[in-house]
Amino acid sequence: ESERDQSSTKAEYQLPDGEAVTLSAERYRAPEVMFNPTLIGSEEDGVADLLVNSIMKSDLDLRPTLFSQIVLSGGSTLTPGFGDRLLSEVRSRAPSHTRIRISAPPERIHSAWVGGSILASLATFKNMWVTAAEYEEYGSSILHRGGL
């Protein structure tokens, strides 16, 4: 790789403690592990395989709906090109002529937290609530009680 190419891939990031780090090609290699875990010696499936395999295990009548309503969630999905790459990978694994749609809401970094907070606010899930006092008394074992 030429010196010019190397400098164009470099980016500096400010860490919370104020320290700055400069990254280059590793910025692109790290996210690749989500699609190809064998790069770090893991035998687990990548995100596209997990997604398609999960949908294919669902009821036959639900599959078209699931393939057409994929929603990205979490900070890892903010990696540039993640949605396009996932679409390409899913398209190559899904049955032919399957309509695939992937939504990438801009606020997806907080989607899991927002979903959890909505769930926690519903009275129908009151039996799942754990108070600070209960957690203080029982620790994490309180999470294994009935209803959780």
C-alpha positions in Angstrom: 0.0 0.0 0.0 1.4 3.4 -0.9 2.1 6.1 1.6 -0.7 8.2 0.2 -3.2 5.3 0.5 -2.2 4.6 4.1 -2.6 8.3 5.1 -6.1 8.4 3.5 -7.3 5.5 5.7 -6.0 7.1 8.9 -8.4 8.7 11.4 -7.8 10.2 14.8 -10.2 9.5 17.6 -10.4 11.3 20.9 -11.0 8.9 23.8 -13.1 9.8 26.9 -10.0 10.4 29.0 -8.7 12.9 26.4 -6.1 10.6 24.9 -6.0 10.5 21.1 -5.5 7.4 19.1 -4.8 7.1 15.3 -6.2 4.1 13.5 -5.8 3.1 9.9 -6.7 -0.1 8.1 -7.8 -1.8 11.4 -10.8 0.5 11.3 -12.1 -1.7 8.6 -10.8 -5.1 9.8 -12.4 -5.0 13.2 -16.0 -4.7 11.9 -15.3 -7.5 9.4 -15.3 -9.9 12.4 -19.1 -9.4 12.7 -19.5 -11.0 9.3 -16.6 -13.4 9.4 -15.8 -14.5 13.0 -13.2 -17.0 11.7 -10.8 -14.0 11.4 -10.3 -14.2 15.2 -10.5 -18.0 15.4 -14.2 -18.2 16.3 -16.3 -21.0 14.9 -19.5 -19.0 15.4 -21.7 -17.8 12.5 -21.4 -14.3 11.3 -24.3 -11.8 11.7 -25.7 -12.5 8.2 -25.8 -16.2 8.8 -27.4 -15.8 12.2 -30.0 -13.6 10.8 -30.9 -15.8 7.8 -30.8 -19.0 9.8 -33.1 -17.5 12.5 -35.6 -16.4 9.9 -35.5 -19.8 8.1 -36.3 -21.5 11.4 -39.5 -19.5 11.7 -42.9 -20.5 10.3 -42.9 -20.6 6.5 -45.7 -18.0 6.3 -43.8 -15.5 8.5 -40.5 -15.6 6.6 -41.5 -13.0 3.9 -42.6 -10.6 6.6 -39.4 -11.1 8.6 -37.1 -10.7 5.6 -38.9 -7.5 4.6 -38.8 -6.0 8.1 -35.2 -6.2 9.3 -34.3 -3.4 11.7 -30.7 -2.5 12.6 -30.1 -1.8 16.3 -27.1 -1.0 18.4 -23.9 0.9 18.0 -22.0 -1.7 15.9 -24.5 -1.2 13.1 -23.4 2.5 12.8 -20.2 1.2 11.1 -20.1 2.8 7.7 -21.5 0.5 5.1 -22.9 -2.0 7.6 -26.5 -1.9 6.3 -25.4 -2.3 2.6 -23.1 -5.1 3.5 -25.7 -6.9 5.5 -28.2 -6.5 2.7 -25.8 -8.0 0.2 -24.9 -10.9 2.5 -28.6 -11.7 3.4 -29.6 -11.5 -0.3 -26.9 -14.0 -1.2 -28.2 -16.5 1.5 -31.9 -16.0 1.3 -34.2 -17.9 -1.0 -34.2 -16.4 -4.5 -36.9 -13.8 -5.2 -37.2 -13.0 -1.5 -38.0 -9.3 -0.9 -35.4 -8.1 1.7 -35.7 -4.7 3.3 -33.3 -3.4 6.0 -34.2 -0.3 8.0 -31.4 1.7 9.7 -33.0 4.2 12.0 -30.6 7.0 12.9 -31.2 6.6 16.6 -30.5 2.9 16.6 -27.6 3.2 19.0 -30.2 3.6 21.7 -32.9 1.3 20.3 -32.3 -1.5 22.8 -32.4 0.8 25.8 -35.6 2.6 24.5 -37.3 -0.8 23.9 -36.3 -1.9 27.4 -37.6 1.3 29.0 -40.9 1.0 27.1 -41.3 -2.6 28.3 -40.4 -1.6 31.9 -43.1 1.1 31.8 -45.9 -1.3 30.9 -48.0 -2.4 33.9 -48.5 -5.9 32.3 -44.8 -6.5 33.0 -44.9 -5.4 36.6 -44.1 -9.0 37.8 -40.7 -8.6 36.0 -39.8 -5.4 37.8 -36.9 -5.5 40.3 -36.6 -2.7 42.8 -33.2 -1.4 44.0 -34.0 -2.8 47.5 -34.6 -6.3 46.0 -31.4 -6.2 44.0 -29.6 -4.9 47.1 -30.9 -7.8 49.2 -30.7 -10.7 46.6 -28.1 -9.5 44.1 -28.2 -10.8 40.5 -29.9 -14.0 41.6 -33.2 -12.0 41.8 -33.2 -12.0 38.0 -33.8 -15.8 38.0 -37.1 -15.6 39.9 -40.3 -16.6 38.2 -41.4 -14.2 35.4 -37.9 -13.1 34.4 
